[in-house]
Amino acid sequence: ERTSRSQRLTDAGQLFYQRAKDILALESLAVKEARDCELGERGTLRLGMTPSTAITLFDGILTRFSRLWPQIRYQLYEMNSAKLLQLLEAGAIDVAVVRTPCRFSAAMGPRFISGEQLVAAYRPDCFSFEKNKEIPLCELVKKPLMMIQRYEELITGACDRTGLVPDIKCVNIQIAVTLKLAQAGIGVAIVPLSTLAVSGDPLEYRMIDEP
């Protein structure tokens, strides 16, 4: 609306002006979000991890990553390593944090975070080993052993090479279950050292003197 001295927006003009400002702001935001997504600074990360790594990962790698990239969202999948690798190969997840030993396909790009030694964890009122020493395999196989399926092949293979026969009490698919059985005094658990930090009831452990 114009006069000889001034001009002002009509109600319709005021509405159009505000909507135009909103559209331009959204256009700018859309460009930024697309750029951030392309650079990996925004979006959803579909992350698979084993139950035994889930808690320790939050205390370390994932915590630091989240601070660096606060706009990233997460879809988390907790399964055993074999199932996670199946999801990864099918494209259902972006990254799988698994424990070795496991089999990678040619399409996967494995990166190893760090090495970790297996330990024998046990209740000291149920089992005993010589204190402050690593356990040789010949001593370990005399105890009832508990482990997940992936470690059974490691243990039996090492025993076969030296003519030993292990006393395998229980084989399952989750390290958490193995630790619970050890806490109950049923046997000696063969587990990665880092899992003891989240095992609940304290267990004593000894390093296994075997490559």
One Martini backbone bead per residue (centre of mass of N, CA, C, O) as a GRO file, in nm:
protein
  211
    1GLU     BB    1   0.094   0.038   0.026
    2ARG     BB    2   0.057   0.363  -0.114
    3THR     BB    3   0.194   0.679  -0.086
    4SER     BB    4   0.348   0.981  -0.116
    5ARG     BB    5   0.525   0.905   0.170
    6SER     BB    6   0.454   0.582   0.175
    7GLN     BB    7   0.503   0.229   0.268
    8ARG     BB    8   0.318  -0.089   0.305
    9LEU     BB    9   0.228  -0.385   0.417
   10THR     BB   10   0.025  -0.613   0.387
   11ASP     BB   11  -0.089  -0.890   0.522
   12ALA     BB   12  -0.002  -1.063   0.282
   13GLY     BB   13   0.285  -0.946   0.259
   14GLN     BB   14   0.382  -1.025   0.543
   15LEU     BB   15   0.345  -1.328   0.501
   16PHE     BB   16   0.526  -1.358   0.254
   17TYR     BB   17   0.787  -1.249   0.382
   18GLN     BB   18   0.813  -1.463   0.607
   19ARG     BB   19   0.812  -1.713   0.422
   20ALA     BB   20   1.062  -1.635   0.258
   21LYS     BB   21   1.258  -1.639   0.493
   22ASP     BB   22   1.212  -1.936   0.562
   23ILE     BB   23   1.300  -2.056   0.291
   24LEU     BB   24   1.590  -1.944   0.291
   25ALA     BB   25   1.674  -2.084   0.555
   26LEU     BB   26   1.616  -2.376   0.455
   27GLU     BB   27   1.809  -2.371   0.219
   28SER     BB   28   2.064  -2.329   0.387
   29LEU     BB   29   2.024  -2.581   0.566
   30ALA     BB   30   2.018  -2.794   0.341
   31VAL     BB   31   2.303  -2.745   0.241
   32LYS     BB   32   2.447  -2.803   0.510
   33GLU     BB   33   2.336  -3.091   0.557
   34ALA     BB   34   2.451  -3.211   0.298
   35ARG     BB   35   2.745  -3.148   0.363
   36ASP     BB   36   2.759  -3.295   0.636
   37CYS     BB   37   2.681  -3.573   0.526
   38GLU     BB   38   2.918  -3.598   0.325
   39LEU     BB   39   3.134  -3.556   0.573
   40GLY     BB   40   3.003  -3.709   0.836
   41GLU     BB   41   2.843  -3.490   1.048
   42ARG     BB   42   2.570  -3.633   0.959
   43GLY     BB   43   2.343  -3.874   1.083
   44THR     BB   44   2.327  -4.240   1.067
   45LEU     BB   45   2.469  -4.491   1.271
   46ARG     BB   46   2.509  -4.833   1.204
   47LEU     BB   47   2.580  -5.022   1.497
   48GLY     BB   48   2.768  -5.309   1.568
   49MET     BB   49   2.778  -5.527   1.867
   50THR     BB   50   2.890  -5.688   2.116
   51PRO     BB   51   2.807  -5.733   2.439
   52SER     BB   52   3.116  -5.714   2.542
   53THR     BB   53   3.160  -5.419   2.388
   54ALA     BB   54   2.937  -5.213   2.455
   55ILE     BB   55   3.035  -5.090   2.726
   56THR     BB   56   3.337  -5.027   2.656
   57LEU     BB   57   3.276  -4.841   2.412
   58PHE     BB   58   3.139  -4.606   2.569
   59ASP     BB   59   3.415  -4.545   2.737
   60GLY     BB   60   3.559  -4.476   2.455
   61ILE     BB   61   3.517  -4.447   2.138
   62LEU     BB   62   3.217  -4.341   2.134
   63THR     BB   63   3.258  -4.098   2.318
   64ARG     BB   64   3.464  -3.947   2.140
   65PHE     BB   65   3.296  -3.941   1.881
   66SER     BB   66   3.049  -3.783   1.998
   67ARG     BB   67   3.211  -3.522   2.060
   68LEU     BB   68   3.298  -3.466   1.763
   69TRP     BB   69   2.987  -3.578   1.661
   70PRO     BB   70   2.688  -3.459   1.781
   71GLN     BB   71   2.487  -3.513   1.516
   72ILE     BB   72   2.501  -3.806   1.552
   73ARG     BB   73   2.330  -4.096   1.508
   74TYR     BB   74   2.196  -4.413   1.652
   75GLN     BB   75   2.209  -4.763   1.562
   76LEU     BB   76   2.187  -5.045   1.770
   77TYR     BB   77   2.357  -5.372   1.766
   78GLU     BB   78   2.320  -5.679   1.959
   79MET     BB   79   2.555  -5.934   1.881
   80ASN     BB   80   2.713  -6.164   1.745
   81SER     BB   81   2.962  -6.179   1.521
   82ALA     BB   82   2.827  -6.348   1.296
   83LYS     BB   83   2.566  -6.171   1.268
   84LEU     BB   84   2.706  -5.902   1.211
   85LEU     BB   85   2.842  -5.991   0.943
   86GLN     BB   86   2.578  -6.043   0.797
   87LEU     BB   87   2.469  -5.752   0.813
   88LEU     BB   88   2.707  -5.618   0.671
   89GLU     BB   89   2.686  -5.774   0.398
   90ALA     BB   90   2.374  -5.673   0.360
   91GLY     BB   91   2.367  -5.352   0.461
   92ALA     BB   92   2.229  -5.306   0.760
   93ILE     BB   93   2.517  -5.204   0.835
   94ASP     BB   94   2.817  -5.011   0.870
   95VAL     BB   95   2.929  -5.128   1.153
   96ALA     BB   96   3.147  -5.381   1.305
   97VAL     BB   97   3.208  -5.492   1.639
   98VAL     BB   98   3.442  -5.747   1.678
   99ARG     BB   99   3.561  -6.068   1.759
  100THR     BB  100   3.819  -6.254   1.761
  101PRO     BB  101   3.756  -6.505   1.573
  102CYS     BB  102   3.688  -6.439   1.219
  103ARG     BB  103   3.510  -6.410   0.908
  104PHE     BB  104   3.602  -6.241   0.618
  105SER     BB  105   3.514  -6.083   0.348
  106ALA     BB  106   3.609  -5.927   0.057
  107ALA     BB  107   3.405  -5.671   0.116
  108MET     BB  108   3.567  -5.622   0.363
  109GLY     BB  109   3.729  -5.372   0.602
  110PRO     BB  110   3.942  -5.453   0.820
  111ARG     BB  111   4.009  -5.317   1.155
  112PHE     BB  112   4.246  -5.310   1.409
  113ILE     BB  113   4.254  -5.193   1.726
  114SER     BB  114   4.360  -5.442   1.920
  115GLY     BB  115   4.523  -5.633   2.131
  116GLU     BB  116   4.419  -5.941   2.318
  117GLN     BB  117   4.423  -6.129   2.594
  118LEU     BB  118   4.361  -6.422   2.723
  119VAL     BB  119   4.182  -6.542   3.013
  120ALA     BB  120   4.160  -6.686   3.338
  121ALA     BB  121   3.851  -6.704   3.510
  122TYR     BB  122   3.785  -6.710   3.875
  123ARG     BB  123   3.707  -6.860   4.175
  124PRO     BB  124   3.908  -6.881   4.455
  125ASP     BB  125   3.704  -7.086   4.619
  126CYS     BB  126   3.719  -7.312   4.367
  127PHE     BB  127   4.000  -7.215   4.247
  128SER     BB  128   4.357  -7.277   4.169
  129PHE     BB  129   4.662  -7.089   4.136
  130GLU     BB  130   4.949  -6.969   4.086
  131LYS     BB  131   5.065  -6.687   4.185
  132ASN     BB  132   5.176  -6.446   3.962
  133LYS     BB  133   5.117  -6.641   3.711
  134GLU     BB  134   5.122  -6.795   3.434
  135ILE     BB  135   4.930  -7.023   3.248
  136PRO     BB  136   4.974  -7.318   3.144
  137LEU     BB  137   4.820  -7.538   2.943
  138CYS     BB  138   4.869  -7.798   3.120
  139GLU     BB  139   4.710  -7.664   3.365
  140LEU     BB  140   4.438  -7.565   3.242
  141VAL     BB  141   4.316  -7.852   3.138
  142LYS     BB  142   4.240  -7.951   3.443
  143LYS     BB  143   4.008  -7.762   3.411
  144PRO     BB  144   3.695  -7.643   3.390
  145LEU     BB  145   3.587  -7.516   3.085
  146MET     BB  146   3.477  -7.186   2.956
  147MET     BB  147   3.317  -7.085   2.639
  148ILE     BB  148   3.303  -6.973   2.337
  149GLN     BB  149   3.292  -7.100   2.026
  150ARG     BB  150   3.539  -6.939   1.902
  151TYR     BB  151   3.745  -7.055   2.136
  152GLU     BB  152   3.744  -7.362   2.101
  153GLU     BB  153   3.935  -7.383   1.856
  154LEU     BB  154   4.181  -7.261   1.995
  155ILE     BB  155   4.209  -7.462   2.231
  156THR     BB  156   4.206  -7.735   2.076
  157GLY     BB  157   4.440  -7.665   1.886
  158ALA     BB  158   4.659  -7.625   2.104
  159CYS     BB  159   4.627  -7.909   2.225
  160ASP     BB  160   4.686  -8.082   1.974
  161ARG     BB  161   4.987  -7.980   1.941
  162THR     BB  162   5.049  -8.111   2.257
  163GLY     BB  163   4.856  -8.360   2.348
  164LEU     BB  164   4.600  -8.237   2.471
  165VAL     BB  165   4.305  -8.257   2.696
  166PRO     BB  166   4.033  -8.081   2.742
  167ASP     BB  167   3.800  -7.955   2.995
  168ILE     BB  168   3.491  -7.901   2.861
  169LYS     BB  169   3.206  -7.777   3.014
  170CYS     BB  170   3.134  -7.503   2.834
  171VAL     BB  171   2.935  -7.386   2.550
  172ASN     BB  172   2.873  -7.065   2.398
  173ILE     BB  173   2.774  -6.721   2.269
  174GLN     BB  174   2.832  -6.560   2.553
  175ILE     BB  175   3.038  -6.401   2.770
  176ALA     BB  176   2.837  -6.330   2.998
  177VAL     BB  177   2.767  -6.626   3.058
  178THR     BB  178   3.048  -6.726   3.128
  179LEU     BB  179   3.081  -6.534   3.374
  180LYS     BB  180   2.841  -6.634   3.537
  181LEU     BB  181   2.949  -6.923   3.571
  182ALA     BB  182   3.206  -6.837   3.719
  183GLN     BB  183   3.056  -6.698   3.959
  184ALA     BB  184   2.924  -6.989   4.034
  185GLY     BB  185   3.171  -7.213   4.011
  186ILE     BB  186   3.172  -7.415   3.753
  187GLY     BB  187   3.431  -7.260   3.621
  188VAL     BB  188   3.667  -7.164   3.376
  189ALA     BB  189   3.711  -6.866   3.209
  190ILE     BB  190   3.746  -6.777   2.863
  191VAL     BB  191   3.860  -6.438   2.826
  192PRO     BB  192   3.877  -6.123   2.777
  193LEU     BB  193   4.010  -5.886   2.975
  194SER     BB  194   3.795  -5.645   2.939
  195THR     BB  195   3.537  -5.803   3.053
  196LEU     BB  196   3.599  -5.779   3.366
  197ALA     BB  197   3.502  -5.474   3.411
  198VAL     BB  198   3.177  -5.595   3.355
  199SER     BB  199   3.115  -5.865   3.546
  200GLY     BB  200   3.089  -5.771   3.850
  201ASP     BB  201   3.182  -5.996   4.011
  202PRO     BB  202   3.473  -6.081   4.133
  203LEU     BB  203   3.757  -6.204   3.953
  204GLU     BB  204   4.004  -6.400   3.902
  205TYR     BB  205   4.321  -6.392   3.713
  206ARG     BB  206   4.506  -6.542   3.431
  207MET     BB  207   4.736  -6.569   3.222
  208ILE     BB  208   4.800  -6.723   2.910
  209ASP     BB  209   5.070  -6.943   2.815
  210GLU     BB  210   4.972  -6.877   2.488
  211PRO     BB  211   4.965  -6.774   2.154
   0.00000   0.00000   0.00000
